[in-house]
């Protein structure tokens, strides 16, 4: 068991952990969550031993092997398989000793231990993990040094998974992965046979992998049973109960104080008044309910343009005259919500740059509306921010003709009040920098919003705010993301970028998930065959878990439909409140017209969402009845 006892830790004058305590049983999978900056990564480093506690202690099982993904990406001339296998230091040492020792007794001991740790299957196990993370058989034989930083970090993740430590610490493991590799990782971690502590802001990952949620908030740790959705419900219920208790106590205090104030100076009631005064002092002090400040994201609404926004006829696009994608026959309208699927390297970002006007077609015909405004967000743009300047400075450069009040209003749409707007960018968190980039992207009220991995560095609350903001944004959206929760709630259509082109994908995200898991299993089987190895017990458990995920598809459909319906209903209620406000009718007529137009659109979407929910619920009930009939009694 992993014991965290009264841990205290400061960074400068800031108290990150305040006598934080938790116990994680051996073999449990736990999701560690909390808003950005609360100290999750610091806690992992304390557990690993990379930092020393200021107070308290971390107690781990004797001789337990603890591992986390290396912060520096591996490099060198060794191929990927050998690099991953070399991460097991015990295996490497035993193999070296087996090649050099001449003592017959020691030779027997070494070979016995090598057999115990499955040395003969090591290359096949490494190949299986690499295949799941997106490296095909040919790629696995290339030197690590030939790959970019993001791909080498995948190798670092593969090496950590290969070690299969007793305590596995993962900090945002999907950051460098595409959706396809993230899907495989979910299945792998869901059947991890040892203790897992997972830091993530990916809601789907936190719903599918952990058995418990460890919440870090206000320097304290609180353990919740179940996955993230259950944590969210439990925490909300606890807060509602605490709020009721607080209201009840305040009412009791007011009643007793009123009696004391009225009768404390009357001789006949003085004793009773004193008794109530003492009772007041004995009442337990309840802490006021402090809600997290809501995350604000509000995309400015563009004027409506007639369809289509963009059309392509046999378009090719690439670099230096070499096409990456060809034969693109696509159309984009203002009400489109499209997610791009496909493994990294297939051309999703290339297509996004083509749509954004950052790349010109090599061939074919691309037409776009003459009034079209495009907002393009890409993570690499964070490198272009001036760390010595403020968000206000960055926005004022883009809105150089606008008055200061309008500049600050644009920043305010994305949660940058006066204090944060005048803070140097170098002092902002990664999530705040991402929000600033989104704000800069939207300063022109674009008709088309292209978001290439917008959720990196965003915590769960900010991701939910992004979903809500996109729900009422009236323009078109092109989304590239490894976050399936975001894709599932935002995208109405899916485009698959593969085999040198882009085509419409007819299924939904769960269909695509099953397709990717099937492909990963085929790659894994091929890797095992080439390695002349049978699947290990843990690998068979992983395959069984994958099969269970497929069976849960209908339940996920119902949950997703319910979430979509709740999101749209909340958006409709917000607009109805605005329409009920007399001040709305004193403003520009165009704003009122746009508000009514968006309300009509959301109302239609609610009807569609209700139909989806009813269909998914009916299928689920039918499936459950079939299962009951098929299952023999007793």
N, C-alpha and C positions, 0 to 999 in steps of 0.2 A: 504494500500500500504506500502511496505517496502522501505524506503529511506536510501541509503548509501551516505552521503554527505561529500566530501573532507576528507576521512579517511586517516590518516597517522599512520603508525605503524612500529617500528624498533625492530629488535632482535640484541642486541649488537650494532655494528657499521653498520649493514646491514639494508638498507631501503627496507622493504618488500612492503609496501603500501604507495604510494606517491600521496596524495590528490585524492584517488580513489573515484569515484562517479557513482552511478547507482540507478535506480528506478525499483522495481519489483511490478507490479500490483497484487492486491489480486486475488487469484485463478489461477495464472499462474504457469506453470511448466517450470523451468529454469535449464539448465545444466551449471554448473560452471566448466570451463576447464582452463588448463594452464600446462606448463611443471612442472615436479617435482621440489619442492623447491621454487616455485613462491609465495606461501602464501595462497593457497586455504583453507587448514584446519584452518589456523590462522583466515582467514576472517569468516569462519563459527563460530568459537569460539567468535569472536567479536560480531557477530549478536546474538548469544545465550546469551551473557553477561558474559561469562566465562573469557574474557579479556577486558581491558579498552583501548579505542582508545587514542593514543598520541595526535591526532588532529582530528577535524571533529566529526561527530556524526552518530549514527544508530537510525533512527526513525521508530518505529513499531506501528501498530494500538493499541489503548488502549484495555487492557484486552486480547490481542491476546495470545493464547496458543502456545508456541514454544517448539519443542522437537527434540532431536537428539538421536541416539543410544548411550547408556551408554558405556563408555570406558572399564568398568569392567564388566565381564560376571556375570549374576545372579547365585546364588547358594542357597542351603538350602533344606529342606525336602519337600517343597510344590511341587505338580505336575505341569506339564507344563501349563495346562489350567489355574489353579488358579494363577500361577506366572504371566501370561500374563494379566489376568483380574485385578490383584492387581496393575498393573502399572497405572491404571486410579485412581488417588488419590481422585478425586471428588466422583467417584462411591463408592470407599471403605469407605470414610467418611460418605456418605449418608446412606449406608447400615448399618454401625455401629450405626449411630444416629437413624435409623428406628428401630433398635433392642432395643434401650435403652430409647428413649424419651417417655414421658407419656402425653405431651401436645397435645390435640386433633388437635389444629390448626397447630402446627408444624408437627405433623404426616401427616396431609393432604398435607402440603407444600413439605415435604420430598418425599412422594410417588408420588406427581405430578412431581417433578423434576426427580425422578428415571424413571418415564414413559417417560419423555421428552428425556432423554439420552439413552433410550433403554436398561435399566438395565436387563430386562427379557431375552434379546437376547444376553447378553454379553458372556456367556460361548460358545454359538454357533458361535459367531463372532470370538472369540479367537481360537476355534477349526478349523474354516475355514482357518484362516491365518496360523496356525501351519501346517495344512495339505498341504497348498501351499508351505511351506518352507521345506517339506520333512518328517514331523512327522505323522505317521499313528495313528489311533485311540488308539491302545494299548500303543504306545510310549508316547502319550500325558498324560497318567495317571501315568507315572513314575516320581520320584522325580528329580528335576533339578540337584541335586548334583551327580547323577549317570553318567552324560554326560561329555564328554571331552570339552576342552575349545572352540574348533571350533563350536561344536553343541550348547553350551550354548550361544555363540554369536548370533546364529540363533534365540534363544529364546529372546535375548535382542532386536533383530531387530523386531521380532513378537510383542513384547510388545510396541515398539515405533509405529508400524503401527496400532496397536489396539487403541491407544490413539486418533488417527486421529487428530493431532493438526492443528491449523490454519496455522502455518508455520512449515513445515517438513524439517529438515536439514539432508541429508544423505551423508556420506563421504565414498565412495567406498563400497556400501552395498553388492556387490557380492563377496567380498574377501573371505568370509567363506562359500560361497555357491557352489554347483555343478551346472553343466549346466542345470539340470532339475529344480532346485529351481530358478535359474536365469531367466529361461523362464517364470515361473509363476510370478516372481516379475515384469518383464517387463509389463505384462498385468495389474497387480494391480496398478502400478504407473502411467500407461498411462491414467487411468481414476480417478486419485486421485482428490477429489473434492475441495481441498484447495490449498494454495501456497506450492510449492515444490522447494527446491534448492538442486540440485543433483550434487555431485562431483563424477566423474567417468572417467576412461580411457577406458571403454568398448564402442567401437564405435557403436555396434548394439544397446546397451541400450540408448546411446545418440541420436541415430536416431529414436528410437521408442517412447521415453517418452517425452523429452522436446519440448516445443513450441518456446523457445528462447534459445540462447546460450550466456552466459556471459563469456567473455574471459579476463583472468587476465594475463597481460604481461607487463613487465617493471614497475610494481607497479601501473599500470592503469587498469581500467575496461572498456570494450567496449561491448555493447549489440548488438547482431545480431538476426534477425528474423529467425525462422525456426529451423530445427534440425542440427546435426553436419555436414552432407554432404553439406547442404546449406551454413552453416557457412564457411566451407572449400572453397567452390567455391567463395563465396562473398569476403572472405579475399584475395584469390589469385587475383581476379579481382581488388580489391582495390590496392593491391601492384603493379600490372601491370600498373594501371592508374597512381599511384604515381611515378613509375619509369619513365613513359613517360613524366610526368610533370617535373620531376627533369631533365631529359635529355634535354627537351625543354628549361628550364630556363638556364641550363648551356650553351647551344648553344647560347641563347640570350645574356648571360653575355659575352661570348667569342667574339661575334660579336661587342658588344658595347665597350668592353675593347680594341679591336683591333683598333676601330675608335679613341678612346681617345689616345691610345699610338702613333698613327700615326700623329694626327693633334693637340694635345694639345699645342704644342709650335709654331704653325703656326698662325700668327696674323689673317689671313682671316678665319680660322676654330676654333679659340680658344673658341669663345662663344658656338659653337655647341658641341665642345668637353666637355666643362664644363657642358653643359646641359645633355649630356649623362652620365657624371660622377655622377651627382646628381640623374639621373634616376636609375643608377646602385645601388646607396645607398638605393633608395626607393623600389627596388625589394624585395618581401618577401623572407625570408630565408627558404628554404625547407630542411627538415631533410633528410639526406641520408637514403636509404632503408637498414635496418640492418636485414639480414636474420638469422634465427636461425641456429646455427651450426648443420650440418647434423649428425645424429646418425649413427655410423659405426658398423656393424656386418658383419663378413665375415668368414664363416665356412671353414676350410681347407678341401680340396678335398682328399678323400682316393682313393687308387687304386681299380680297379674293381675286384669284386669276383664273381665267377660263382654261379648261383642260385642252391638251395635255401640257404639263410643265416641261417635260423632256421626252423626246422619242429618239430611238436608235434604230438604224436600218443597216444590218450587216457591218457593224462597227468593229474595228480592231484597235487595241490599245496596248502600249508597252513602253519600253525604254530603248533609246539609241537605235530605233528602227526595228527592234526585235519584239514581236508581239507576245504579250503574256496572255491576253484574252482575245478571242476572235469570234466572229459571227454573232455579235450581240444584237438581238432584236428585242428591245425592251421599251416599255412605256411607263411614265411616272406621272400620276395625277396628284392634285393638291390634298386629297383625302387619303392618300396611301400611307400605310405604316408597314414598312418592309424591313425584315431582318435578313442579313446576308449570312448564309451558312457556308461551311467549307473549312478545311484544315488550313492552318497558317502556311503561307507560301503558295497557296492556290490562286491568289490574286484579289482577295476581298478589298484590301487597302488600295490596290491599283484601280479597281472599279470605283471605289469611293472618291479617289482623286479625279477620275474621269468625270464623274457626276458633279464634282465640286468645281470643275474647270481648271484644276491644277495640272491636268494632263490633256493634251490634244489628241484626237483620234489619229491613228496611223492610216486608217482606211475606213470606208463606209460614210454614212451620213448621220450626224447628230444634230438635232434641232431642239432649241429651247426657247421659251417665251422671252421676248425682248425686255420685259419688266421683271424677270425672275431675279430674286435676291436669295443667295445661298449662304448658310452658316455652316462652316466646316470645323469640327472639333477632332483633334487627334492628340494622343497622349504626348507625343514627342514635342508638341508645342510648348510644354512646360519648360523645356530647355531654353526657349526664346524669351521667357519672362526675365525682366531686369530685377534681380534680387534686392538691389539697393533702392528701388522705387516703390511707390505705394499702388494699391489697386486704383485709387482715384487718378493717379498719374497715367497708368496704362489706359484707363477708359477715356480720359480727356484727350489723349493722342488720337484715338479713333473718332471721338465726337468733338473735334476741335472747334466747330462752330456753335456748339451747344452751350447754354448757360450752365453754371455749376449746379444749380438745383436739378436740372434734367440729368446731368451726369451722375449725381448722387442718387437720383431716383432709379436709374438703371442698375446701379450697384445694389441698391436696396432690394430690388426684385430678387436678388440671389443671396440675401442674408448678410450683405456688407453694410452695416450701419456706420455711423460716423467714426467709431473707434476702429473697426476693422478696415474701413476704407482708407484710413490714414496710417495703417500699419505697414511697415516694409514687407515686401513679398517674401524676403528671406526668413522672416519670422512667422510666416503662415505655415500651417500644417499641410501635408500632402492633399488632404481632402479639401481644404480651403483654396489651395492653388487650383485644384480641378474645378471647383465652383467658379473661381475667377475666370478661368479659361472658357467655361460655358457662358458666363456673363458677357465676355468679350465677343464670343462667337455670335451672340444674339443681339448685338447692339443695333443692328439695322432692321430688326423685326423680319427675319428671313422667311420666305415662302417654303423653302426646303431646308431642313435641318439634318445634317449628316454627322452622326456620332460614332466615332471609331474608338471603341473601348472606353466609354465615358466613366465606368464605375471603378476603375483602378483608383485606389486610395479613398474611395467613398465608403463611409460606414453604412450600416443597414438603414438607419433613419433617413440619411440623405438619399440612398437608393430608392426608398419608398417615396420620398418627396419628388424624386425625378419621375417616377412612374405616374404620380398624381399630376405633375405639371404637364407631362406629355399627353395625358388623357384629355386635357382641355385645350391643348395647343392646336389651333386650326390648320396649321400647315402640314406639309408632307414630312415624313421621317424615314431616314435610312439609318439602320442600326447595325453596328458590328459589335458583338459583345460575347464574352465567355460566361456571362451570368444568365443561366436559363430562366431564372425567376423574372428578370427584367424582360428578356425576349418573349417569354410566354404571356406577360401582361401587356406589353406594348405592341407587339407586331400582329398585324392582321394577315399578312402574307409573308411567305418565305421564298427567297431566291437562293439557289444552290450554285456556288462558284466552285467548279470542278472540271477536270479534263479540258482546261484551256478555254472554257466559256462560262456563261451564266444562264441558267434556265429556271423557270418557276418550279418550286417544289410543291407537289400536290398534297402531301401529308401535313400533319401538324408536328409540333416539337417532340411529342412523345413517340410518334412514328420515327422521327429522325433519331431519337435517342436509342430506340431498339435497333435501328439500322447500324448505328455506330457501335453499339455493344456487340452485335453479331460480327461486324467486321473486325473488331478488336479481338474477339474470341478466335476468329479464323487466323489472324496474325499470330496470336499467342500459340495456337496449335501448331502452326508452321514452324515457329521458333523452337518449340519443344521437340518437334520431329528432327529438325536440323541439329539440335543439340543432343539427340539420342537420349532423351530424359523423359521419364513419366511425370505426370503432374504430382506435385507434393500435396500433402493433406490440406495445407492452408490454401493452395491454389484451387483445390476442389471446392473448398468452402466458398471461395470468391466466386466460382462459377455458379454455385447454388444460389448465392446472394443475387447474382445478376438475373437468374431465372425468376427469383421472387420479385425483383423490380419490375420485370415485364408483366407479371400478374397484377401488380399494383397500378397499372396504367389507367384503368377506369376510375379508380379512386382519385388519382391526381387530376383527371379530367374534371371531376366534380368539384374538387377543391379550387382548381384554377377558374372554373366558371363562377363559383361563388365569390372568389376574390375579385374577378372582373366586374361582377354585378355590384358588389359592395363599393368598388372604386367609382363606377359610373353613377351610382345612386348618390354618393357623397358629392360628386361634381355637380350633379343636377340640383341638389339641395343648395349648394353654394350659389349657383346662378339664380335660383328662385329667390333666395334671400336678397341678392343684388337687385333683382327686378321688383321686389317688394319695397325697396328703399326709395322714397320720393326723390332723393338727391340724384338718383340715376337718370331721372327724366329731365333734370336741369342741365345735363351735359350735352356733348355733341350727339346729334342724331345718328351719326355713323356708328358710334360706340354702342348705342342702344340696339341698332339693327344687327350689328355683329353679335351682340350678346344673345339676341333672340335666335339668330341663325345657329350659333353654337349650341344653344339649349335644344333646338329642334334636332340637331345632329346627335346630341347625347341621348335624347329621348329615343331616337331610332336605334342607337347602339344598345340601350337598355333592353328594348324589345328583342333584339338579336341575342343579347347575352342571356336573357331569360329562356329563350328557345334552346340555346346551347346547354344551359343548366338542366332543363327538363329532359333533353335528349340524353345527356350524360348520366343523369340520375336514373332514367329508365333502363339504359344499358347496364348500369351497375346493378340495379335490382334484378334484372334478368340473369346476369352473370351469377349473382349470389344464389338465386333460386336453382340454377343449373348445378352449381357447386353442391348445394344441399342435397339435390336428388342423386348426384353422382357419389356422394360420400355415404358409405354404409353406416348404419347406426351402431352405437357402442364403441 
